[in-house]
Amino acid sequence: MHIGVIGATGGIGSRVVSEALDRGHHVTAFSRDATRIDEDRKNVVWKSVDVLDADAVAAVIPGLDVLISGFQPGNAARDIADTVVRSIADPTVYVTAARALLKALESHPRTRLIVIGGAGSLEIEPGVVRADSDELLHETLDAIGLPREYAAAVRGHRDALNVLRTSNRLWTYFSPAEDIAPGERTGRFRIGGDQPVLDAEGRSRISMEDSAVALVDEAELPRFVQRRFTIGY
């Protein structure tokens, strides 16, 4: 299988590249400026692309079976503070990216798209979405140490999901657990749909490594076409 990864230098994206290569897939890894990448692994090619440019994305899709987008403003793996600032400054960028990706797929309708999004659009109770409530959202942002202004970015992710939901393309949306960080690849986690997966302590958590496992699993064996899924321990 040939998998494309946008945001391939990011926290989750870089792990998706490694996971896919370890499973024997061919990978085209996309970055804003691939000329700075020093790569010696087999079966991976690096290319530059602007995810906000639908024509540029369409030009690199031929040959890909699946395109996984881990787009974030800036590079959160290198400078999370910069990504937070950029996301607050223009929370509509996630919708812009979603629309550009869908537009690019119009000429490549058989290529599947998996978008790595946010957890704020998950239902914490039937019909209750954290992104829709200032009180709930501020409570979570306070707990994880993000400024309350980041609520706009959380809602940007939610709005991008809603854009995908209006499309008949072969899209999948991945909401990571609320608590996601570098950690261990266990390959053992539970899968959910529109509600977070909670552990015995009531926490929604997952490692970036296991997120990559779940994403490549979905690329290999699609279960959530035109649907959202999440995972957790």
HUBELKA-V436928 format. One record per backbone hydrogen bond with DSSP energy under -0.5 kcal/mol. CO is the residue of the C=O (numbers start at 1). NH is the residue of the N-H. Records with the same first field share a line. If there is no record, write none. Layout:
# HUBELKA-V436928
CO = NH + NH
This chain:
# HUBELKA-V436928
1 = 3 + 26
2 = 65 + 66
3 = 28
4 = 68
5 = 8 + 30
6 = 70
7 = 10
10 = 14
11 = 15
12 = 16
13 = 17
14 = 18
15 = 19
16 = 20
17 = 21
18 = 22
19 = 23
20 = 25
21 = 24
26 = 3
27 = 29 + 45
28 = 5 + 30
29 = 47
30 = 7 + 8
31 = 34 + 49
33 = 36
34 = 37
37 = 39
41 = 44
43 = 27
45 = 29
47 = 31
49 = 51
50 = 53
52 = 54
53 = 57
54 = 58
55 = 59
56 = 60
57 = 60 + 61
58 = 61 + 62
61 = 64
65 = 112
66 = 4 + 68
67 = 69 + 114
68 = 6 + 70
69 = 116
75 = 78 + 79
79 = 83
80 = 84
81 = 85
82 = 86
83 = 87
84 = 88
85 = 89
86 = 90
88 = 91
90 = 93
91 = 94
92 = 96
93 = 97
94 = 98
95 = 99
96 = 100
97 = 101
98 = 102
99 = 103
100 = 104
101 = 105
102 = 106
103 = 106
104 = 107
105 = 108
108 = 111
112 = 67
113 = 172
114 = 69 + 116
115 = 117 + 174
119 = 122
120 = 131
122 = 124 + 130
123 = 196
125 = 128
127 = 129
128 = 124 + 125
129 = 132
130 = 133
133 = 137
134 = 138
135 = 139
136 = 140
137 = 141
138 = 142
139 = 143
140 = 144
141 = 145 + 146
142 = 145
147 = 150
148 = 151
149 = 152
150 = 153 + 154
151 = 155
152 = 156
153 = 157
154 = 158
155 = 159
156 = 160
157 = 161
158 = 162
159 = 163
160 = 164
161 = 165
162 = 166
163 = 166
164 = 167
169 = 171
170 = 113
171 = 226 + 227
172 = 115
173 = 175 + 229
174 = 117 + 176
175 = 231
178 = 180
179 = 206
181 = 208
184 = 186
187 = 189
190 = 232
192 = 230
194 = 123
196 = 198
199 = 202
203 = 199 + 205
204 = 179
205 = 233
206 = 181
207 = 211
208 = 212
209 = 213
210 = 214
211 = 215
212 = 216
213 = 217
214 = 218
215 = 219
216 = 220
217 = 221
224 = 227
227 = 173
229 = 175
230 = 192
232 = 190
